[in-house]
Amino acid sequence: MGNVTTSHETAQSLAKVLYGTGSGHMMSVTTAKGDGLMKKLDITIVGGGSTYTPALLKTICDYQDQLPIRSLTLYDIDEERQAKVGRFAEILFKEKYPEVEEIHYTTDEEKAFANKDFVLMQIRSGGLKMRVDDEQIPLKHGAVGQETCGPGGFAYGMRTLQQFIDIVKGIRHFSPDAWIINYSNPAAIVAEATKREFPDDKRLINICDMPIAIMDAFSSVLDKDRSQLSPRYFGLNHFGWFTALYDETGKDRLPEIHSFLKDKEILPSEEAMLDESWQDTFKQLAQMTRDFDGYIPNTYLQYYLYPAQMVEKSNPTYTRANEVINGREKNVFSMLDDVNERQTVEGSSLVSGVHGDYIIDLMASIINNESEMFLVMVENKGAIENLPSDAMVEVPCLVNANGVEPLRVGPIPTFYKGLLENQLAYEKLTVDAYYNNSYDDALKALVLNRTVVDTPKAKAILNDLIEANKDHWPKLD
């Protein structure tokens, strides 16, 4: 993982790749170290108005030698919000990547999805405004309020699935062979629905960058670049554990991280994670490692292993959603307004990060047929030996022009197996509730979730969430 090294060999490898995507633009481009005949790509970003899009666009510019682009299109249902990002994109690419021939931003599906090579999906159904409800309603009843974990993730998932499914069907109508890289949350619930709705779609890949952000923090302790480290990991999305971390010599460096966390804390280095709530999250990683011998958990496990503590330290009227609205969202759109007014990105506060790095590294591995390793959500099919075959697990996979090939994890110990089976049942029941329009399935899902458990509490939360989402969920009978 990490940045793909630019080289003349990379250019030659890319020149040889011809895959049937329907856009078929073959033209000569100049790389940093030579000329080559490459297939220039047509790419769409779904969720063009996202606060994450500007940083992703900068990363694309940073990777231009590995990612030859003909056209870039932004697609969003919020025309006004996306227009600010779109105008910024025109300025950015004119200055940093002028070889891109076309920049578009649109609310029209055909313009967005026709004849594409890659479609990157980062939708947030209901926007940040409804995220506030997702987080504040559970806290009102004494349960964890978080966007992907617990009742908040349940609400977000129920709201997202129809929109997600419709978008993928639209992409497949206009570009049957495009690669769809999905990193929309709540990723575990979306992945479960993806398996049911598109079981044979090998070019629809579900990923999450959180394990990579954690690895970045680990790499700073080891004085290594993330690209020098190869993780071993198992679980569900936002519910997994690192079991090893091999360096370029083949030595497992995870014991050093484990030892470090016994006495100290690892803090994130990612620009987007410098605020107080993310700092607290990484401090809790040290506590989890001290409390449980064995593997090192994903930071999101704090919500499942310490739910009462998470509720106690939360402000029920000012959650992470409010922080984002008053912090990242405000800052990103202030930056966009400044760039659009000055008509230059020079002197702006724009930074890239692991979010974009991970996505584009994965795209490069597909384009170049490199078989690099990434953590991907895939149908288990025996990868984790003692979990159900149809579970959507997050494990190391080789990614190449043929798609995703998971590595075998083998059997996992009882503690982890028990936690995962419980969480898996919750995720399946959530998707069942969506497909069956079932109040009973929804209630059972929330009762199973470790952040709730109590039936009266689950009922009260569910009823409030139904009212808040009455125009966005299927009607539950």
N, C-alpha and C positions, 0 to 999 in steps of 0.2 A: 504494500500500500504506500501512501505518500505520493509525492510528485513523480511523474514518469519522466525519466531523463530524456532530454532532447538530443537526438543524434542523427547522422546521415542514415544509419541503419533503420532508425525509427521511420524516417521519411520513406525509405525504400519499402519497408514492411507495409506502411499505410498505402503506398501506391499499388500494391498487389491485391488489396482487399476490394472485391466487387461483390456486394450483396444486393439482393433484389428489393429495393425500397421504392421504386417508382419515380424518384426524382431525377436520378441519372445524370447529374451534371458533372462532366469530366473536363477538367481544365488544369492548366499548369499554374502552380503557385510557388512562391519562393519561400524556403525555410531558412532558418538561421544559418544552416551549414550546407546549403546546396539547393538545386532545383529538382523537382520531381513531379510526375503526373499523378495527381491525387483526386479522389472524389470529394468535391466540396459539399458540405452538409447543409441540409435545410432543417432547422431546429425551431421548435416552439416551446415556450415556457408557459404552462397553465398556472394561473395565479400570478399574472404579470404585475398586479398591483401590490403584491406582498412586500412587507418590509425587508424580506430576505433577498428579493430580486436584484436590487442594485449591487450588493456584494457578489452575488452569483455572476452578474454581468462583468464585473471587474475581473473575477477569476477566469472567465472565458477569455477575456483580453490577455490576461497573464499567460494563458495556455495556448495562445494562438498557433504556435509552432506544432503543437500536438493535435489541434482541433481546427482544421481548415473549414471555414464556414462560408456558404454562399448567401444564405438568408437567415435572419433571426426574427421570430414573431412572438409577441407577447399576447396572451389571451386572458381576459378576465371579464366577469359580468359587471364589475364596477368601472364604468367607462371613465369617469372623472378621476378616480384615484389612479387608474392605470395610465392615463394620459401623462401624468407627471413623470412616472417611471419611463414611459415611452419617449418623451422628449429628452429626458436624461440619457437614455440609451443612444439616441441619435448623436448627441454631443460626445458621449464617451467613445463610441466606436469610430466616429470621425477622427478623433484625436489619437486613440490607442490601437484601433484595429480597422483601418480604412479599407482593407481588402474585402471586408464584408460588403456585398453588393446591395443588399436590401435589408432595411429595418422596418418592421411593421408592428403596430399594436391595434388590436381589433376585439370586438365582441361577437364577431361572426364566426361560427364554427367551421364553415367550409374554408374560409380564408385562413383560419388558424391551423386546420388539420390536414388539408389536402397536400399530398405529395411530400410528406415529411420523413426524414430519416430518424430523428429522435424527438420525442415529446417528454418534457420534464414536468412532473405534476407536483404542485405544492399548494393545494387548495385548503381554505379554512372556511367551512360552511358556517354561516352565521356571523363570521367576522369576530373581531375582538370584543364587540359589544355583547355577544351571546356567550363568549368565554367567561365574562364576568358572572353571568348567571350560573354557568357550569361549576364555577369555583365557590361562589357565595352561598348557593342553595344547600349543598351538602354541609358546609361549615355551620349554617344556621341550625342544623340538626345534630351537630357534634361529630360529623364524619369528615374525612379528608376532602379538601377542596383543591383539586389539581386538574389540569386540562386533559391529561391522558390516563390518569390512574383513578380508580374508584368511580363514584357516581359521575364525576365530571367527564371522565373518559367515556363512560356509558352514554351520557347525553350527547356528547360530541360525535360519537360513533353513529348513534341512531340518526343524527342529523346529516351526517356526511354520506352515508352509503348510497342513497338514491342519486345524489349529485355526482358522486364518483363513478358509479356504474354508467350513468348516462353519458358522462364525458368519455369514458373508455369506449363505449359503443360508438360514439361520434368519431373518435379517432380511428377506430377500426373500419368504419364505413368509408372514410376518405383516404386512409393510409393503412391498408391491411398488414403491411410488413414493417411498419415503424417500430423502433424500440421505444417502449414506454418505461421511463424510470420514475417510479412513484415513491415519494417520501412525504406524503400527506399523513398527518396524524388524525385520529389515533391509529398508528400503523398496524398494530396487532389485529384490531377489529377489521380494518380495511383489508388486510391480507387474508383473513378468514373469508370475507365476502368475495375477494378476488378468486380464491380457490374454487368457490362454489359457482360463481358467475362465469368465469373464464378458465375452466379447468385445463384446456389444451393450449392456452396462449403462452408460448415459451419466450416471447419477447416482451412480456410484462413483468418487470422486476421491482420488488418492494425492498427498500433499504431504509436505514436510519443512521444518522451520523453521530448519535450519542456515544456509542462505544469508541468511536474514533476521537472524539473530544476527550474522553477519559484516557485513551492511549497517549494523546498529546501531553496530558498532565504527567503520565508515567514517564514519558520520554525525557521530560525536563529533569526528573530525578536521576535518570540513568545517564544523562548527558548524551543522549542519542537523538537522531532525527527519527520521526515516526516511520519513515520509509525503511529504516533499518530493523524494524521490529515486526515480527509476525505473530499475531495472537492466536490462541486456541480459546474457544468460547462456546457456550451453549445456553439455550433458554428460549424464551419467547421475547417479543419486542418489549423493551423497557422492563424486562424481567429475566435477567440472565447473569452469568458469572464467567469471569476470566479464569481459565485453568492453567494457562502457560503463556509465556511471552518470550519468544525466541529472538535472539539478535542475529546478526549476519554470520556469526561463527557457529550458530546452532545451539548456543548456551541459553538455557531458560533463565530469564532475568526476573520472572514474577516473584520468586522467593525474596529478592532484594526489595521489591515494592512492598511485599507483605511485612517484612521486617521494618521497613521505613515507617509504615503506617501504624505499627505498634507503639511508636513513640512520638511521631510527628504527624502533621497534616499535609496533604497534597492539595494545592489550590490550582484552579484552572488558569491557563495562560491565554485562552481564546478571548479575543476582544469582546465578543458578545456575552461573555460570562463573567464580567468583572463587577457586576452589581452585587449587592449584599445577599440576595436570595440564592444566587448561584454559588457564592462563596460559602454560605452556610450548608448548601447541599454537598459540596465536596468535603467540608469538615465532617459531615455525618458519615462519609465513606470511611474515614478513619475509625469512627466508632463501630461501624458494622464489622470491620475487619478485626477489631479487638474483641468483639462479642462472639464471633463465630470463626472457629478455626476452619481452614480449608481454602476454598476458592475466594477470589475477590469479586464482590458484586457490582453490578451496574448501579449507579447512583440512585436510580428510580426505585430501587428496592427499599429505600428508606420509608416510603409511604406504606408499604406492606408489612415491614418488620417492626415499625415504630408508629403505628397510626395514631395512638393517643398523644404521643409526643408531638407529632406533626400538627395535630389539631390545636394543641395547647399553644404552640408557638406561632400560629396563624392569626391574622387579623381578619375576622369574618366580613368586614366592610371594606377592606383594602387588600386584595389578593395580588398574586403575580400578574394577573390580567391587567389590573389597574397600574401596576409598575410598568408593564410593557406599553400601555396606552400613553402614560405620562413620561416614559423614558424612550425606549427604542423607536416606537412609532413616531413620536414627536421629533426626535433627533433625525431620523432618516428622512422624513418629509421636509424638515427644515433644510437639510443638506440638499435635497432635490430642488427645492425652490431657489436656493442660492445658486446652484449650478445652472439651472434653467434661466435665471435672470442674468448671470454673468456670461453664459454661453461658453463655459470652459470648466473642465473638471480639475484643472490645475489649482492647487491650494485648497481643495475640498477635504473633508474628513473621511472620505470613503475608504474602507478597508475590506479586504477579502478574508476568508477564514476556512475552517475545516469543512463547513457545510458545502461550499462550492468545490473545494479540492477533492472531496470524496466522490461527488457526482461526476466530475470530469475525469478523474482517474479511472472510474468504472467505465465511462464511455470510451476512453482511450484503449482500455483492455479489450473491449468488444471490437472496436475498429481495427486494432492491430492484431487481433486474435492472440493476445499475449498470455492468457490464462493466469492473470494475476489473482491474488486471493483477497476476497472481501467478505465482510459479514453481511449475509443476505437472509431475508425471510423466505423459506421454501417449505414445501410439503415434506414432512419428515421422512416417510418411506424407509424407515430403518436407520436413519442417520444417528438418532438417539435411540438406542436399541430397545429400551424399556418404556418408551412413550408411544402413544397411538400413532399408527402409520399416517393418519390424515391430519395430524397436528401441524399447524404452520409455525415452524421453529425458526430461530435465528442462530445460524451456525456459520463457520467458515466455509466459503465456496470458491471454486475456481470459476472465473468469468471470462468467457471468450466469445468468438463469433457464433458459436453454437448455443450460447445461453449460459445457464448456471449449472454447475456440477458440485453438489455438496460433498464435503469431506465427512468421513465416518467419525462420530464421537464415541460410540460404544455405549454401554450401560452407565447410568449415573446413580450416585448414592441416594439412599432413602429420603433424606431430608429435602434434597433438591427435587427429587421425583414427586414427593408429596405436594410441595409448593406449586410446582409446575402443573400438575394434574388439576389442582384446585383452580388455578388461574385459567387454564385452558378451558375448563368447564364453564367458567364465567364468560369467557370470550365467545364460546360457541353458543351459549344461551342468549347472549346479547344479539348475535346475528340471527338466531332463531326468532327472537322477539320481533326483529325487523321484518323478516320474511313472512312470519305467521300472524303479524299484527296482534301479538299476544301479550296481554298484561301479565299473565301467569309466568311466561318465560322471562319477562323483564324483571319481575319481582324475584324470581329464583336466581337470576343472574346477580342482582344486587345483594341478596342474602349470602350467596357464595363468596362474594368479593371480600377479601380479608380486611378491607378498610371500612366495611359496614357490619356484616355478620348478623346483627340484631334485626329480627323481622319487623317489629313496629317502626323502627327507625328507617328500614328500607322502604316500607310503605309510605311513610311521610315524605321521604326524599323523592320517591318515584312520582307521587301525586303532584308535588310542587314542580318537578321537572316536566311532567306532562303539560301542566298549565303554561309554563314558560316556553315550551316548544310546540304548542298546539298547531302552529302554522308551518312547522318544519319536520315533524315526525309523522310516520304513519299512525293512523288512529289505532290505539291499543284496546282490544276488547277482552 
